[in-house]
Amino acid sequence: MSSSPRTHAAPAATPTNACTVTPAGAAWLTSAETYPQGLLADWRARPTAPAVLPCGTVFDVVSVDAVFGRRMVDRLWHEGPGSGPVATHRGRVLLFTAPGTARRLPSLLRWEEWSPAVPSLLCHGAGDAVTVPPLTPRHDLDDRLASRWLVAPDTRSPRLPGPEVVLWACVRAARTAARSAVRISIFPRGDQSAKVYDVSRRR
């Protein structure tokens, strides 16, 4: 089965202020809550604290192994339409996706021949909640475990990838991993870790 994003005119540009949550982005995040204004006021009063937000109405979240997740983000920004907000939390990458993605993605992935090469995905949708990074990052925590934004929300209406686009990114990341494994097996190197891609870098 071959998967491709629905719209794929040209590689997306890397966001200029990828790690900065704007006021509009904070308003979008808190709109997932029943009483968003109260939460937004509390969050602004403690901007270095993470927040727990419900999924299923404003966004779904797909949680992926850190290395594989960064490969997915790499493919989305270099070959695809870009991503919605992306965060890291406790060593995993959190992809913010369109509502309904958590329900459809697992069944789509089961049909894909590359699915055995995709690490276990945790799909959070209706009835679930996730911890999102603080508005202002803390620098006194272990960076490997700290919650932080890779692509922070910066608008009240971010373009969120749906299940087909996320599936496409999974397949591309799996192919990249397979090619890397072949190269490593033929040309062994001292450091065989995957390339770490941070979309906050400037071009």
Secondary structure, DSSP 8 states (H G I E B T S, - for coil): -----S--SS-----TTTT---HHHHHHHHTTSSSHHHHHHHHHHSTTS-EEEE-SSS-EEEEEEHHHHHHHHHHHHHTSS--S-EEEETTEEEEEE-TTHHHHHHHHHHHSTTGGGS---EEE-TT-EEEE--SS--SSS-TTTS-EEEE---SSS-----HHHHHHHHHHHHHHHHHHHHHHHHS--S--------TTS--
